[in-house]
Amino acid sequence: MRIGFRTVKTAVGVCLSILIAELLQLSYFSSAGILTLLCIQRTRKQSIAAVLDRFFACLIGMLMSSALFWLLGYHVWSILALYLLFIPVLVRFRLQNGIASSSVIIMHSYVRGHVSLAFFANELGIIVVGLGVALLVNLYMPGLDRQIDQFKREVSAKMASIFHELGQYLREGSSLWDGKELLELGDLLQRARHLAVLEVENNVTGKLNPFYYYVDKKSQQFQIIERMVPLVSRIGLRLEQGERIGEFLQQLGNNIDRIDMSGEYLKQLKAIREYHKVLPMPRDRSEFESRASLFTLANELESFLISTEVTARVAGHPDLSPGKIRS
């Protein structure tokens, strides 16, 4: 059994809201803890949305229940009529997430047996304390910097390993690689995207999140690598062109975190492709197909390098917007 940070926040928030409501001498003070419990969310953005939904749902529930019980009386069938009207109203205004929270206030009205200004003031106090404490507790979220740095290191290591294996195959013509790093990289990027979304939703200031664009660009690079692997596998001959590109791939693997915006690697790739243009024509069909695959592989490498440089710009300039990055 493991006690997570969200569990601790929930326990502290519930106890704190009950304590405050009790100190304010509110009736049904324990209900403030229930409202807090229902509002604890995973991110700041979700928390703010949950508090707003539940606040308006509670107000609507308090007004509708008071009016309907006054008209129909405080009977069980009155609750049936109330929910037949109340739930569609909340759904209409997209406040359905507040049904459970507002039910706490509705039951207070039913048990009370009558309404008054003092009752409304008491219920409003419970709502403000319960939801307010939930909002305050959720404003603190643990930093994700260590997890983000770990993901970046693992992504770089997987990409470097893949490039080394592809380069070795092109240079030596054989490899025992089983491709597991490719699968692991895909799974890693899925988990990194989930973390990036959490980081975005924890940022209520609207400031752009560099890690989100980092994951997006790395996912694009992963798609490029997925296209490169079958191209390399179709090259059945050891060719001078293949050895040159294989050496270039291993060089990229050794410097996967140091591909900057200078365009140096693009220049090297262009020089390799220009050299290939002056080589003699293929001697047979097999060489022709292998050289065609190498040509396509070079195109994919160019796309990868361009994407990598954009990723470097994002990492170095957190305030860049997607539009500015593309420009």
C-alpha positions in Angstrom: 0.0 0.0 0.0 1.4 3.4 -1.0 0.1 6.8 0.2 0.4 9.2 -2.7 0.6 13.0 -2.7 -3.0 13.3 -3.9 -4.2 11.1 -1.0 -2.4 13.4 1.5 -3.9 16.5 0.0 -7.4 15.0 0.2 -7.0 14.0 3.8 -5.6 17.4 4.8 -8.2 19.3 2.8 -11.1 17.3 4.2 -9.9 17.8 7.8 -9.2 21.5 7.3 -12.6 22.3 5.7 -14.4 20.5 8.6 -12.3 22.3 11.2 -13.0 25.7 9.6 -16.7 25.1 9.2 -16.9 23.9 12.8 -15.1 27.0 14.1 -17.6 29.1 12.1 -20.4 27.2 14.0 -22.0 26.2 10.8 -24.7 23.5 10.9 -23.9 20.3 9.0 -20.2 21.4 9.2 -19.0 17.9 8.3 -20.6 18.4 4.8 -17.8 20.9 4.0 -15.4 18.0 4.1 -17.5 16.1 1.7 -17.5 19.0 -0.8 -13.8 19.3 -0.5 -13.4 15.5 -1.1 -15.4 15.7 -4.3 -13.3 18.6 -5.6 -9.8 17.2 -5.3 -8.4 16.9 -8.8 -5.2 15.9 -10.5 -4.3 19.3 -11.9 -4.9 23.0 -11.2 -7.0 23.5 -14.4 -9.2 20.5 -13.5 -9.6 21.8 -9.9 -10.7 25.3 -11.0 -13.2 23.8 -13.4 -14.5 21.4 -10.7 -14.9 24.1 -8.1 -16.8 26.4 -10.5 -19.1 23.6 -11.7 -19.9 22.5 -8.2 -20.4 26.0 -6.9 -23.0 26.9 -9.5 -24.6 23.4 -9.2 -24.9 23.9 -5.4 -26.5 27.3 -5.8 -29.0 25.9 -8.4 -29.7 22.9 -6.2 -30.3 25.1 -3.1 -32.7 27.4 -4.9 -34.6 24.6 -6.8 -35.0 22.3 -3.7 -36.2 25.2 -1.5 -38.8 26.3 -4.1 -40.0 22.7 -4.9 -40.2 21.6 -1.3 -42.1 24.7 -0.5 -44.6 24.0 -3.3 -44.9 20.2 -2.9 -44.0 19.7 0.7 -41.2 17.9 2.4 -42.0 14.4 1.1 -40.0 11.6 -0.5 -41.9 11.9 -3.8 -40.9 15.6 -3.8 -37.3 14.5 -4.1 -38.3 12.3 -7.1 -39.9 15.4 -8.8 -36.9 17.5 -7.9 -34.3 15.3 -9.5 -36.5 14.8 -12.6 -36.2 18.5 -13.1 -32.8 19.2 -11.5 -30.6 16.8 -13.3 -31.7 17.9 -16.8 -31.1 21.5 -15.8 -27.5 20.8 -14.8 -27.0 18.8 -18.0 -28.3 21.6 -20.0 -25.8 24.0 -18.5 -23.0 21.4 -18.6 -22.8 21.3 -14.8 -23.6 17.6 -14.4 -20.3 17.0 -12.6 -21.8 18.9 -9.7 -24.8 16.6 -9.2 -23.2 14.7 -6.3 -21.9 17.9 -4.6 -25.2 19.7 -4.9 -27.1 16.7 -3.5 -25.4 17.4 -0.2 -27.1 20.8 -0.1 -30.4 19.4 -1.3 -30.5 16.8 1.5 -29.8 19.6 4.0 -32.9 21.4 2.7 -35.0 18.2 3.0 -33.9 17.4 6.5 -34.3 20.9 7.7 -37.9 20.9 6.8 -38.1 24.7 6.2 -36.1 27.5 4.5 -35.0 30.8 5.9 -32.3 33.4 5.3 -30.3 31.8 8.1 -30.5 28.5 6.3 -29.3 30.0 3.0 -26.4 31.8 4.8 -25.4 28.5 6.5 -25.4 26.5 3.3 -23.6 29.2 1.4 -20.9 29.1 4.2 -20.6 25.4 3.8 -20.2 25.7 0.0 -17.6 28.5 0.3 -15.6 26.7 2.9 -15.7 23.2 1.2 -15.0 24.4 -2.3 -12.5 27.2 -1.2 -10.4 24.8 0.8 -10.4 22.3 -2.1 -9.2 25.1 -4.5 -6.5 26.2 -2.1 -5.2 22.7 -1.5 -5.1 22.0 -5.2 -3.2 25.1 -6.0 -0.1 23.3 -4.8 1.1 20.7 -7.2 4.4 18.9 -6.9 7.0 19.9 -9.5 7.5 17.6 -12.5 10.9 18.8 -13.4 12.7 15.7 -12.2 10.3 13.4 -14.2 10.6 15.6 -17.2 14.4 15.5 -17.1 14.3 11.7 -16.7 12.0 11.4 -19.8 14.3 13.5 -21.9 17.3 11.4 -20.9 15.5 8.2 -21.7 14.2 9.4 -25.0 17.6 10.5 -26.1 19.2 7.2 -25.0 16.6 5.2 -27.0 17.1 7.3 -30.2 20.8 7.1 -29.9 20.7 3.3 -29.5 18.4 3.0 -32.6 20.7 5.2 -34.7 23.8 3.1 -33.6 22.0 -0.1 -34.6 20.9 1.2 -38.0 24.4 2.6 -38.6 26.0 -0.7 -37.7 23.8 -2.6 -40.1 24.6 -0.2 -43.0 28.4 -0.3 -42.3 28.7 -4.0 -41.6 25.8 -5.5 -43.5 24.5 -7.5 -40.5 23.0 -7.0 -37.1 21.4 -8.9 -34.3 19.2 -6.1 -33.3 15.7 -7.2 -32.3 14.1 -3.7 -32.5 13.0 -3.6 -28.9 14.3 0.0 -28.5 11.8 1.1 -31.1 8.9 -0.3 -29.1 10.2 1.1 -25.9 10.6 4.5 -27.4 7.0 4.5 -28.6 5.8 3.6 -25.1 8.1 6.2 -23.5 6.7 9.0 -25.7 3.1 8.0 -24.8 3.9 8.3 -21.1 5.8 11.6 -21.8 2.8 13.0 -23.6 0.6 12.2 -20.6 3.1 14.0 -18.3 3.2 17.0 -20.7 -0.6 17.3 -20.6 -0.5 17.3 -16.8 2.2 20.0 -16.9 0.0 22.1 -19.2 -3.1 21.8 -17.0 -1.1 22.7 -13.9 -0.1 26.0 -15.5 -3.1 28.4 -15.0 -1.2 31.4 -16.2 -1.5 30.4 -19.9 2.3 30.4 -20.4 3.4 28.0 -23.1 4.9 24.7 -21.9 8.2 23.9 -23.7 8.0 20.2 -22.7 4.6 19.8 -24.4 6.2 21.0 -27.7 9.3 18.9 -27.0 7.2 15.7 -26.8 5.2 16.7 -29.9 8.4 17.2 -31.9 10.0 14.0 -30.5 6.8 12.1 -31.5 7.2 13.5 -35.1 10.8 12.3 -35.0 9.7 8.9 -33.8 7.4 8.6 -36.8 10.4 9.4 -39.1 12.5 6.7 -37.4 9.7 4.3 -37.9 9.8 5.0 -41.6 13.6 4.7 -41.6 13.8 1.2 -40.1 12.1 -0.7 -43.0 14.2 1.3 -45.5 17.4 0.1 -43.9 16.1 -3.4 -43.7 15.6 -3.5 -47.5 19.2 -2.6 -48.2 20.7 -6.0 -48.9 24.1 -4.9 -50.2 27.2 -3.3 -48.6 27.7 -0.1 -50.5 30.0 2.8 -50.1 26.9 5.1 -49.9 25.5 2.9 -47.2 28.7 3.0 -45.2 28.8 6.7 -45.4 25.2 7.1 -44.2 25.8 4.4 -41.6 28.7 6.4 -40.2 26.6 9.5 -40.3 23.8 7.8 -38.3 26.3 6.6 -35.6 27.6 10.1 -35.4 24.1 11.4 -34.8 23.7 8.8 -32.2 26.8 9.9 -30.4 25.6 13.5 -30.4 21.9 13.2 -30.2 21.6 15.8 -27.5 24.0 18.2 -29.2 22.4 18.8 -32.5 22.1 22.6 -32.5 20.6 25.2 -34.7 23.8 25.9 -36.7 22.8 23.4 -39.5 26.1 21.7 -39.3 24.7 18.2 -39.6 22.4 19.3 -42.5 25.5 20.5 -44.3 27.3 17.1 -43.7 24.2 15.3 -45.0 24.1 17.5 -48.1 27.8 16.9 -48.8 27.2 13.1 -48.6 24.3 13.3 -51.0 26.3 15.5 -53.5 29.1 12.9 -53.4 26.6 10.2 -54.2 25.5 12.0 -57.3 28.9 11.6 -58.9 29.2 7.9 -58.3 28.8 5.5 -61.3 25.3 4.2 -62.2 24.0 1.0 -60.5 25.3 -2.2 -62.0 22.2 -4.3 -61.5 18.7 -4.2 -60.1 19.7 -5.2 -56.6 22.1 -2.2 -56.3 19.6 0.1 -57.9 16.9 -0.9 -55.3 19.4 -0.5 -52.4 20.6 2.9 -53.6 16.9 4.0 -54.0 16.3 3.0 -50.4 19.4 4.9 -49.3 18.2 8.0 -51.2 14.8 7.8 -49.4 16.6 7.2 -46.1 18.7 10.4 -46.7 15.4 12.3 -47.2 14.0 11.0 -43.9 17.3 12.0 -42.2 16.9 15.5 -43.5 13.4 15.7 -42.1 14.7 14.4 -38.8 17.4 17.0 -38.6 15.1 19.8 -39.4 12.7 18.6 -36.7 15.5 18.2 -34.2 16.7 21.8 -34.7 13.1 23.1 -34.1 13.1 21.1 -30.9 16.3 22.7 -29.8 14.8 26.1 -30.5 11.8 25.3 -28.3 14.1 24.0 -25.5 16.2 27.2 -25.6 13.3 29.6 -26.0 10.4 28.7 -23.7 8.3 31.7 -24.6 8.1 30.8 -28.3 4.7 30.1 -29.6 4.1 27.4 -32.3 3.6 30.1 -34.9 6.9 31.8 -34.0 8.6 28.4 -34.1 7.4 27.6 -37.6 8.5 31.1 -38.8 
